[in-house]
Amino acid sequence: MKNKAISEDRKQYLRKVKKKKVVVIVTQLAIVLGFIILWEILANANIIDSFITSQPSRVWETLTNLSQNDLLKHIGITSLETIIGFLTGTILRYFNCDCFMVVTIFSKSSRTVFSSIK
């Protein structure tokens, strides 16, 4: 339950804290925006090599085009395969299985190869 009887000094303090937070956030955004604008200007003026550092406009264009091609789909599939591989390896290691041994047991071709070695 909130206490409705807040003193004027407390209200003034809270307004001051809120104002300070807003100033900090605006300053941070201005620094980031200024950096991006300066980066774009310097890249367009060939002061910095845009081949190495690219340009914010090119980065934005690439990010917006990701949904138009199959790259996001491929990133999702690769991430899923990575997670499945990690979980499989973790589970096999938990049960103290050796992956080589599991492959050898379940693979007909590996049994043929290893049975011919004497």
C-alpha positions as CSV (number, residue, x, y, z in Angstrom):
1,M,0.0,0.0,0.0
2,K,1.5,3.4,-1.0
3,N,1.8,6.1,1.5
4,K,-0.1,9.1,0.0
5,A,1.4,11.5,2.5
6,I,4.7,12.3,0.9
7,S,6.4,15.5,2.0
8,E,7.2,18.3,-0.4
9,D,10.9,17.8,0.1
10,R,10.5,14.1,-0.9
11,K,8.5,15.0,-4.0
12,Q,11.1,17.6,-5.0
13,Y,13.9,15.0,-4.5
14,L,12.1,12.4,-6.6
15,R,11.5,15.0,-9.4
16,K,15.2,15.8,-9.3
17,V,16.2,12.2,-9.5
18,K,13.8,11.6,-12.4
19,K,15.1,14.6,-14.2
20,K,18.7,13.4,-13.7
21,K,17.9,10.0,-15.1
22,V,16.3,11.6,-18.2
23,V,19.3,13.9,-18.7
24,V,21.7,10.8,-18.5
25,I,19.6,8.8,-21.0
26,V,19.4,11.8,-23.4
27,T,23.1,12.3,-23.1
28,Q,23.9,8.7,-23.8
29,L,21.6,8.6,-26.8
30,A,23.2,11.9,-28.1
31,I,26.7,10.4,-27.8
32,V,25.7,7.2,-29.7
33,L,23.9,9.2,-32.3
34,G,26.8,11.6,-32.7
35,F,29.2,8.7,-33.0
36,I,27.1,7.1,-35.8
37,I,26.7,10.4,-37.6
38,L,30.4,11.2,-37.4
39,W,31.2,7.6,-38.6
40,E,28.9,8.1,-41.6
41,I,30.4,11.5,-42.5
42,L,34.0,10.3,-42.2
43,A,33.3,7.2,-44.3
44,N,31.6,9.2,-47.0
45,A,34.5,11.7,-47.0
46,N,36.9,8.8,-47.4
47,I,38.8,9.8,-44.2
48,I,38.3,6.4,-42.8
49,D,38.4,3.3,-45.0
50,S,34.7,2.2,-45.4
51,F,35.9,-1.2,-46.6
52,I,37.4,-2.0,-43.2
53,T,34.9,-0.1,-41.0
54,S,31.9,-0.2,-43.3
55,Q,29.3,2.5,-42.9
56,P,26.2,2.8,-40.7
57,S,24.0,3.2,-43.7
58,R,25.4,-0.1,-45.2
59,V,25.1,-1.9,-41.9
60,W,21.4,-0.8,-41.7
61,E,20.7,-1.8,-45.3
62,T,22.2,-5.2,-44.6
63,L,20.2,-5.7,-41.5
64,T,17.0,-4.7,-43.2
65,N,17.6,-7.1,-46.1
66,L,18.2,-10.1,-43.8
67,S,14.4,-10.8,-43.7
68,Q,14.2,-10.7,-47.5
69,N,16.6,-13.6,-48.1
70,D,17.0,-16.9,-46.4
71,L,19.8,-15.9,-44.0
72,L,17.5,-15.7,-41.0
73,K,16.2,-19.2,-41.7
74,H,19.7,-20.5,-42.0
75,I,20.8,-18.8,-38.8
76,G,17.8,-20.4,-37.0
77,I,18.6,-23.9,-38.4
78,T,22.3,-23.5,-37.5
79,S,21.4,-22.4,-34.0
80,L,19.1,-25.4,-33.6
81,E,21.7,-27.8,-34.9
82,T,24.2,-26.3,-32.4
83,I,21.8,-26.7,-29.5
84,I,20.9,-30.3,-30.5
85,G,24.6,-31.2,-30.8
86,F,25.5,-29.6,-27.5
87,L,22.6,-31.4,-25.7
88,T,23.5,-34.7,-27.3
89,G,27.1,-34.4,-26.3
90,T,26.2,-33.4,-22.8
91,I,23.7,-36.2,-22.4
92,L,26.1,-38.8,-23.8
93,R,28.9,-37.5,-21.5
94,Y,26.5,-37.5,-18.5
95,F,25.9,-41.2,-19.1
96,N,29.7,-41.6,-19.6
97,C,29.4,-42.7,-23.2
98,D,32.1,-42.3,-25.7
99,C,30.8,-40.9,-28.9
100,F,33.2,-43.1,-30.9
101,M,31.8,-46.1,-29.2
102,V,28.2,-45.1,-29.9
103,V,29.0,-44.5,-33.6
104,T,30.8,-47.9,-33.7
105,I,27.9,-49.8,-32.2
106,F,25.2,-48.3,-34.3
107,S,27.0,-48.0,-37.6
108,K,27.0,-51.1,-39.8
109,S,29.8,-49.8,-42.0
110,S,32.0,-49.1,-39.1
111,R,31.5,-52.7,-37.8
112,T,32.5,-53.9,-41.2
113,V,35.6,-51.8,-41.3
114,F,36.7,-52.6,-37.8
115,S,35.9,-56.3,-38.1
116,S,38.3,-56.6,-41.1
117,I,41.2,-55.2,-39.1
118,K,43.2,-58.0,-37.4
